[in-house]
Amino acid sequence: MLRLLDGYEAPFPDENYVAGARKFPSCVPLLPEHKADRIAGDAAWAVLEARNFPVLTAFSDGDPVTKGGEQAFIKRLGNVKNVTIEGAGHFLQEDQPDALSREIIAFIQET
């Protein structure tokens, strides 16, 4: 029986094919030569900051990469409801789909 997570391995005949996905973390625009990417990021934040509707952020209790990431949204956007999904890692929608769905539905019903 195939599992949903098996799909991550399906298209890759061997480890050489996952090099691109492993490169993603190093694409965070922190270096001087990434100035254009930082400018684009700032423009995206400006759009989000100008919105007039509430925002839901959902982070997990088990993702060391994004731990604390909700603070940037809370600080910059105001009107943010943050939820922590327990027992999940980086991919909330796969690790705890029911819990995440319940939070999204409740948020929509509240707003």
Solvent accessible surface area in square Angstrom, and as a share of the most:
residue,aa,sasa,rsa
1,M,229,1.02
2,L,156,0.77
3,R,147,0.54
4,L,138,0.69
5,L,80,0.40
6,D,44,0.23
7,G,43,0.42
8,Y,100,0.38
9,E,120,0.54
10,A,83,0.64
11,P,86,0.54
12,F,69,0.29
13,P,102,0.64
14,D,69,0.36
15,E,111,0.50
16,N,122,0.62
17,Y,124,0.47
18,V,23,0.13
19,A,63,0.49
20,G,47,0.45
21,A,55,0.43
22,R,154,0.56
23,K,117,0.49
24,F,140,0.58
25,P,99,0.63
26,S,69,0.44
27,C,74,0.44
28,V,79,0.46
29,P,43,0.27
30,L,140,0.70
31,L,95,0.47
32,P,109,0.69
33,E,126,0.57
34,H,42,0.19
35,K,124,0.53
36,A,78,0.61
37,D,78,0.40
38,R,89,0.32
39,I,101,0.51
40,A,63,0.49
41,G,32,0.31
42,D,89,0.46
43,A,57,0.44
44,A,55,0.43
45,W,50,0.17
46,A,55,0.43
47,V,109,0.63
48,L,70,0.35
49,E,76,0.34
50,A,86,0.67
51,R,36,0.13
52,N,144,0.74
53,F,112,0.47
54,P,45,0.28
55,V,28,0.16
56,L,39,0.19
57,T,10,0.06
58,A,28,0.22
59,F,34,0.14
60,S,16,0.10
61,D,84,0.44
62,G,43,0.41
63,D,9,0.05
64,P,119,0.75
65,V,123,0.71
66,T,41,0.24
67,K,173,0.73
68,G,38,0.37
69,G,27,0.26
70,E,29,0.13
71,Q,103,0.46
72,A,45,0.35
73,F,62,0.26
74,I,68,0.35
75,K,176,0.74
76,R,103,0.38
77,L,15,0.08
78,G,37,0.36
79,N,103,0.53
80,V,31,0.18
81,K,68,0.29
82,N,48,0.24
83,V,15,0.08
84,T,79,0.46
85,I,5,0.03
86,E,130,0.58
87,G,56,0.54
88,A,6,0.05
89,G,19,0.18
90,H,97,0.43
91,F,97,0.41
92,L,20,0.10
93,Q,98,0.44
94,E,44,0.20
95,D,61,0.32
96,Q,61,0.27
97,P,65,0.41
98,D,98,0.51
99,A,22,0.17
100,L,25,0.13
101,S,53,0.34
102,R,153,0.56
103,E,51,0.23
104,I,71,0.36
105,I,95,0.48
106,A,37,0.28
107,F,27,0.11
108,I,111,0.56
109,Q,141,0.63
110,E,115,0.52
111,T,97,0.56
